[in-house]
Amino acid sequence: MCPSRAPKNVTFDTMPQEQYTHHRSTMPSSEGPQVYKVGIYGWRKRCLYFFVLLLMILILVNLAMTIWILKVMNFTIDGMGNLRITEEGLKLEGVSEFLQPLYAKEIQSRPGNALYFKSARNVTVNILNDQTKVLTQLITGPKAIEAYGKKFEVKTVSGKLLFSADNNEVVVGAERLRVLGAEGTVFPKSIETPNVRADPFKELRLESPTRSLVMEAPKGVEINAEAGNMEATCRTELRLESKDGEIKLDAAKIKLPRLPHGSYTPTGTRQKVFEICVCANGRLFLSQAGTGSTCQINTSVCL
């Protein structure tokens, strides 16, 4: 029988449960390391790809539209379309349409080309002052051309005045004023001119259909027809009056074909020779000439 031994002192260290768990987790496992996945999965991933694809499509469409607009509008480094930016300003070529008012210091065409303004209704040009008040206005419409201003002038290239009009008078500065109308020119009131004449081989008529025609001059009125006849026609009376002078008829032949004839004497013989008689009232008549004056015999015409 074996002798019994006294047991030795045995000590047990107690370890907290948390440290034990941590120690156990740090111990190598024979099953291998565990992999934790990080990211977006499932329907979230599909939505993200869809929005990225949609954004790319929008960017491509926007880029295509931008390129198309640049192509259509003809954008270049110098400008857009027919509009060019130069050192002197803007240069516009071809037909242009302005839907709003245009403000510019100067508008001119290319050298050698005309400048046209076209409008469906009218073209209005306004000249304003510092207070934006209209001083001068030019309106070209479908029925008339109207100009508003204090004075209207037309001058030649050298600066000579051709035509001027204001509230007081109208001045024609040309050497000759020609009226080509078939009915001539109508002046409601008086006209003052040093010379009135027609074109060569044309007739000149001074006529007043319903009123009187008066020609006055302080130093005389001269009526001259160098290569034709001169006629003065009236319906009732034609009066030639000289207050302080005389009336002179200077011609090789003077004819008065429609003078009345006095009565013939019974014993007189018919002749083709007559004498001109004057009544007390100034009336002229013809009397058959005789050996003596026959005017006293034929006084019945003066009644």
C-alpha positions in Angstrom: 0.0 0.0 0.0 1.4 3.2 -1.1 1.9 5.9 1.4 -0.2 8.9 0.9 1.3 12.2 0.1 0.1 15.4 1.3 -1.3 17.6 -1.4 0.7 20.6 -2.5 -0.7 24.1 -2.5 -2.3 24.8 -6.0 -3.2 28.4 -7.0 -5.8 29.3 -9.6 -5.8 32.7 -11.2 -9.2 34.1 -12.1 -9.5 36.1 -15.4 -12.3 38.4 -16.2 -14.7 37.3 -18.8 -14.1 40.3 -21.1 -10.3 39.7 -21.2 -11.0 36.1 -21.9 -13.2 36.8 -24.7 -10.6 39.3 -26.2 -7.8 36.8 -25.7 -9.8 34.1 -27.4 -10.6 36.3 -30.3 -6.9 37.2 -30.9 -6.0 33.6 -30.9 -5.4 32.2 -34.4 -8.2 30.3 -35.8 -7.8 27.3 -37.9 -10.8 28.2 -40.0 -9.1 31.3 -41.8 -9.6 35.1 -41.7 -13.1 36.6 -42.1 -13.7 39.2 -44.9 -16.1 42.1 -44.4 -17.6 43.6 -47.6 -17.9 47.5 -47.8 -19.9 49.3 -50.6 -23.4 49.7 -52.3 -25.2 46.6 -53.3 -28.5 45.6 -54.7 -31.0 48.1 -56.0 -29.0 51.1 -54.7 -26.1 50.1 -57.0 -28.5 49.7 -60.0 -30.0 53.2 -59.3 -26.6 54.8 -59.1 -25.5 53.3 -62.4 -28.8 54.4 -64.0 -28.3 58.0 -62.8 -24.7 58.1 -64.0 -25.8 56.8 -67.4 -28.6 59.4 -67.6 -26.1 62.2 -66.7 -23.7 61.0 -69.4 -26.6 61.0 -72.0 -27.6 64.6 -71.0 -24.0 65.8 -71.2 -23.7 64.3 -74.7 -27.0 65.8 -75.8 -26.1 69.2 -74.4 -22.7 69.0 -76.1 -24.3 68.0 -79.5 -26.9 70.9 -79.2 -24.1 73.4 -78.4 -22.1 72.2 -81.4 -25.2 72.4 -83.6 -26.0 76.0 -82.5 -22.5 77.1 -83.1 -22.6 75.6 -86.5 -26.0 77.1 -87.4 -25.2 80.5 -86.0 -21.8 80.4 -87.7 -19.9 81.4 -84.6 -16.3 82.3 -85.3 -13.5 84.1 -83.6 -14.4 87.3 -85.5 -18.1 87.2 -84.7 -21.4 85.5 -85.3 -23.0 84.9 -88.7 -23.0 88.0 -90.8 -22.0 90.0 -87.8 -18.3 90.7 -87.5 -16.4 92.5 -84.8 -13.7 94.8 -86.1 -11.5 97.5 -84.7 -13.9 100.2 -85.9 -17.0 98.6 -84.6 -19.6 96.0 -85.8 -19.7 95.0 -89.4 -23.0 93.5 -90.6 -23.3 91.8 -94.0 -26.3 90.7 -96.0 -30.0 91.4 -95.1 -30.7 92.2 -91.4 -33.9 92.5 -89.5 -34.2 94.6 -86.3 -37.2 93.8 -84.1 -36.4 96.4 -81.5 -35.0 100.0 -81.7 -31.5 100.4 -83.0 -29.2 102.9 -81.4 -26.0 103.7 -83.2 -23.7 106.7 -83.7 -23.1 106.0 -87.4 -24.5 103.6 -89.9 -22.8 103.2 -93.3 -22.6 100.6 -96.1 -19.6 99.0 -97.6 -17.6 101.2 -100.1 -19.3 101.0 -103.5 -22.6 99.5 -102.2 -25.9 101.1 -101.4 -27.6 101.2 -98.0 -31.2 100.2 -98.0 -33.8 100.6 -95.2 -36.9 98.4 -95.6 -40.0 98.2 -93.5 -43.5 96.8 -93.8 -45.1 100.0 -92.5 -42.8 103.0 -92.1 -39.2 104.1 -91.3 -38.9 106.8 -88.7 -35.7 108.7 -87.9 -35.7 110.9 -84.7 -33.2 113.4 -83.6 -33.2 113.9 -79.9 -31.7 116.4 -77.5 -30.1 115.8 -74.1 -33.6 115.6 -72.5 -34.7 113.0 -75.0 -37.0 115.5 -76.7 -37.7 115.1 -80.4 -36.1 118.0 -82.3 -36.4 116.7 -85.9 -38.4 113.7 -87.2 -38.5 112.1 -90.6 -41.3 109.5 -91.3 -41.4 107.6 -94.6 -44.7 105.7 -94.8 -46.7 103.9 -97.4 -48.8 107.0 -98.3 -46.5 110.0 -97.7 -43.1 111.2 -96.5 -43.3 113.6 -93.6 -40.6 115.8 -92.1 -40.9 117.7 -88.9 -38.5 120.4 -87.9 -37.9 124.1 -87.6 -36.3 124.4 -91.0 -35.9 122.2 -94.1 -33.0 122.7 -96.5 -31.6 121.0 -99.6 -28.1 121.9 -100.6 -25.7 120.8 -103.3 -22.4 119.0 -102.7 -20.6 122.3 -102.7 -23.0 123.8 -100.1 -25.1 125.9 -102.4 -28.7 126.3 -101.2 -31.3 124.7 -103.6 -34.4 124.7 -101.5 -35.3 126.0 -98.0 -38.6 126.1 -96.1 -39.6 127.4 -92.7 -42.5 129.1 -91.1 -41.8 132.5 -92.8 -40.9 131.6 -96.4 -39.9 129.1 -99.0 -36.8 129.8 -100.9 -35.8 128.2 -104.2 -32.1 128.8 -104.7 -31.8 127.1 -108.1 -31.2 129.2 -111.2 -34.3 127.8 -112.8 -37.5 126.3 -111.5 -39.3 124.0 -113.9 -42.8 122.8 -113.6 -43.6 119.8 -115.7 -47.2 119.2 -114.8 -49.8 119.3 -117.5 -52.0 121.7 -115.5 -49.1 123.9 -114.6 -48.7 125.4 -111.2 -51.4 126.8 -108.9 -50.5 129.7 -106.5 -53.4 130.5 -104.1 -51.8 133.8 -103.2 -49.3 136.1 -104.8 -45.9 135.2 -106.3 -42.8 137.3 -106.6 -40.2 136.6 -109.3 -38.0 138.6 -111.7 -38.7 136.4 -114.7 -41.4 134.0 -115.8 -40.8 132.2 -119.1 -41.5 128.9 -120.7 -39.1 126.4 -122.2 -38.0 126.9 -125.8 -40.8 126.0 -128.3 -43.3 125.8 -125.4 -46.2 128.0 -124.7 -46.5 130.2 -121.6 -50.0 130.8 -120.2 -50.9 133.0 -117.2 -54.5 132.2 -116.3 -56.9 132.8 -113.5 -60.1 130.7 -114.1 -62.3 132.3 -111.4 -60.5 135.4 -110.2 -58.5 138.3 -111.6 -54.9 138.2 -112.7 -52.7 141.2 -111.6 -49.1 141.9 -112.7 -47.4 144.7 -110.8 -43.9 146.1 -110.9 -42.5 149.4 -109.7 -40.3 149.8 -112.8 -42.5 148.3 -115.5 -43.9 145.0 -116.8 -42.5 143.7 -120.0 -44.2 141.0 -122.0 -42.1 139.7 -124.9 -42.6 136.9 -127.4 -39.5 136.7 -129.6 -40.4 133.9 -131.8 -44.2 133.7 -131.7 -47.5 135.4 -130.9 -48.8 136.9 -127.7 -52.5 136.6 -126.9 -54.5 138.3 -124.2 -58.0 136.9 -124.0 -60.8 137.8 -121.7 -64.6 137.2 -121.5 -65.8 140.7 -120.7 -63.4 143.6 -120.9 -59.7 144.0 -121.5 -58.5 147.3 -120.1 -55.1 149.0 -120.8 -54.6 151.9 -118.4 -51.7 154.3 -117.9 -52.1 156.8 -115.2 -49.2 159.2 -115.8 -47.9 158.0 -119.2 -49.1 156.7 -122.5 -50.0 153.5 -124.2 -48.0 152.9 -127.3 -48.8 150.3 -130.0 -45.7 150.0 -132.1 -46.1 147.6 -135.0 -46.0 147.5 -138.8 -49.6 146.4 -138.9 -52.4 147.0 -136.3 -55.6 145.2 -136.9 -59.0 145.8 -135.2 -61.2 143.3 -137.1 -64.3 143.4 -134.9 -64.9 147.1 -134.5 -68.5 148.1 -135.1 -69.4 149.9 -138.3 -71.3 153.2 -138.5 -74.3 153.6 -140.6 -73.8 154.5 -144.2 -75.1 157.7 -145.8 -77.7 157.3 -148.5 -75.7 159.1 -151.0 -72.4 157.5 -150.1 -70.8 154.9 -152.2 -69.6 151.7 -150.7 -65.9 151.6 -150.3 -63.4 149.4 -148.6 -61.7 152.4 -146.9 -62.8 153.4 -143.4 -61.7 155.8 -140.8 -61.6 155.2 -137.1 -63.8 157.3 -135.0 -63.8 157.8 -131.2 -66.9 158.5 -129.2 -67.0 160.7 -126.2 -67.0 157.6 -123.9 -63.8 156.3 -125.6 -65.5 153.8 -127.8 -64.0 153.2 -131.3 -66.0 152.5 -134.4 -65.4 152.4 -138.1 -67.0 154.9 -140.5 -66.9 154.8 -144.3 -64.4 157.3 -145.5 -65.5 160.1 -147.7 -64.1 163.4 -149.0 -64.5 164.7 -145.5 -64.8 163.2 -142.0 -67.9 161.0 -141.7 -67.6 160.4 -137.9 -70.1 163.1 -137.1 -72.7 161.6 -139.4 -72.4 158.1 -137.9 -72.8 159.0 -134.2 -75.5 156.4 -133.6 -72.9 153.8 -132.6 -71.9 155.9 -129.6 -75.4 155.7 -128.0 
